[in-house]
Amino acid sequence: MQEEIGRGCLSTSTFIGAHSIHRCNAIYIGGSEELKKKYLVPLAEGKFIGGFALTEATAGSDSFNLRTKARLDGNEWVINGEKLWITMAQ
């Protein structure tokens, strides 16, 4: 579907990829049942829009050289780093 839509509008195809592949699929594969109910259902219904934060100043989109890190601190995740462009951040 994404490839076919991209033939007519590449920006729409990119939006679909960021939403469905990078956000929805990650939750579907690795998320708990609680996360799936909280986020995956509204994402699938179009109530939420998924974003994708990859690009960094020192690494571009080279995912092997990203500096942003997440660590679990008790029951909360702490994220340190900076992103440049975040697809669907608005």
FINULUM-545439 format. One line per 4 residues: number of its first residue (from 1); their letters; for each residue x, y, z of C-alpha. Coordinates in nm, 4 decimals. Layout:
BEGIN
NUM> a> X/Y/Z; ...;
***
This chain:
BEGIN
1> mqee> 0.0000/0.0000/0.0000; 0.2738/0.2436/0.0956; 0.4636/0.1837/-0.2293; 0.1544/0.2345/-0.4416;
5> igrg> 0.0558/0.5544/-0.2594; 0.4143/0.6762/-0.3020; 0.3715/0.6661/-0.6796; 0.1250/0.9515/-0.6436;
9> clst> 0.2447/1.1313/-0.3319; 0.5763/1.0558/-0.1631; 0.5024/1.2715/0.1431; 0.1816/1.0771/0.2125;
13> stfi> 0.3731/0.7519/0.1706; 0.6366/0.8731/0.4201; 0.3640/0.9683/0.6668; 0.2106/0.6206/0.6420;
17> gahs> 0.5502/0.4578/0.6967; 0.6309/0.6644/1.0051; 0.2875/0.5996/1.1496; 0.2353/0.2336/1.0702;
21> ihrc> 0.5796/0.0774/1.0416; 0.7880/0.2742/1.2892; 0.5231/0.3384/1.5519; 0.2374/0.0883/1.5293;
25> naiy> 0.4493/-0.2115/1.4364; 0.6984/-0.1464/1.7181; 0.4175/-0.1467/1.9737; 0.2539/-0.4500/1.8133;
29> iggs> 0.5766/-0.6532/1.8242; 0.7299/-0.5390/2.1531; 0.4578/-0.3721/2.3538; 0.2773/-0.5112/2.6542;
33> eelk> -0.0965/-0.5691/2.6383; -0.1402/-0.2523/2.8443; 0.0584/-0.0455/2.5904; -0.1289/-0.2011/2.2999;
37> kkyl> -0.4642/-0.1060/2.4503; -0.3476/0.2413/2.5461; -0.1699/0.3345/2.2204; -0.2123/0.0784/1.9424;
41> vpla> -0.5908/0.0901/1.9299; -0.6080/0.4735/1.9062; -0.3222/0.4697/1.6507; -0.5118/0.2175/1.4380;
45> egkf> -0.8302/0.4213/1.4681; -0.6518/0.7400/1.3602; -0.7077/0.9109/1.6953; -0.3296/0.9272/1.7520;
49> iggf> -0.0631/0.9854/1.4891; 0.2713/0.8080/1.5343; 0.6018/0.9910/1.4936; 0.9560/0.8811/1.4213;
53> alte> 1.2647/1.0456/1.5768; 1.5819/0.9250/1.4050; 1.7942/1.2132/1.2762; 2.0686/1.3582/1.4984;
57> atag> 2.3223/1.6327/1.4276; 2.6268/1.4066/1.4599; 2.4831/1.0923/1.3023; 2.2263/1.2041/1.0466;
61> sdsf> 2.0052/0.9003/0.9956; 2.2834/0.6478/1.0640; 2.1097/0.4433/1.3329; 2.4338/0.2709/1.4384;
65> nlrt> 2.5893/0.6022/1.5474; 2.3028/0.7624/1.7368; 2.3908/0.9216/2.0696; 2.0446/0.9541/2.2228;
69> karl> 2.0040/0.6934/2.4948; 1.7162/0.5736/2.7091; 1.7624/0.4138/3.0486; 1.5156/0.2826/3.3002;
73> dgne> 1.5288/0.4745/3.6285; 1.2972/0.2960/3.8697; 0.9600/0.2886/3.6951; 1.0347/0.5692/3.4477;
77> wvin> 1.2419/0.5981/3.1319; 1.4955/0.8805/3.1144; 1.5915/0.9878/2.7619; 1.9063/1.1926/2.7018;
81> gekl> 2.0016/1.3318/2.3628; 1.8874/1.5583/2.0823; 1.7001/1.5003/1.7591; 1.6865/1.7295/1.4562;
85> witm> 1.3889/1.6260/1.2483; 1.1066/1.4189/1.3851; 0.8626/1.2872/1.1281; 0.5084/1.3825/1.2343;
89> aq> 0.6301/1.5747/1.5433; 0.3783/1.8491/1.4897;
***
